[in-house]
Amino acid sequence: MKRLVALFVLLSALDIALTLKFVGEGTSTELNPIMVAVLAQPLPAVLLYKVGLPLVLGMALYAMSKSDMLNKAVNPKGALKLVVMLLVAVCLFNMTGLML
């Protein structure tokens, strides 16, 4: 589970790095309206949102996985696996810009 949390945070960092590169170069635009608003903020706020928030969420899911009662109500490891898979897809999509 710790590795999943680390992977989640690293993929979030890769996602924002690629987003900042391509949006900054003007070679792509951000499709997510929430992220459009986030990208309008100063860089530390953007990084806090894209790296700090996943870190807090990952740690919360990790803590939930240690609680028998919460683990039965919610599958934190399954939720984190799903989010990691989605982020892998997003990062792969973003990396296609490196090939163009």
HUKA-V694153 format. One record per run of one state. SS is the DSSP state (h for helix, s for strand, l for the rest). FROM is the first residue (numbers start at 1). TO is the last residue. If there is no record, write none. Layout:
BEGIN
((SS:FROM:TO) (SS:FROM:TO))
END
This chain:
BEGIN
((l:1:1) (h:2:25) (l:26:32) (h:33:39) (l:40:42) (h:43:65) (l:66:67) (h:68:73) (l:74:75) (h:76:99) (l:100:100))
END
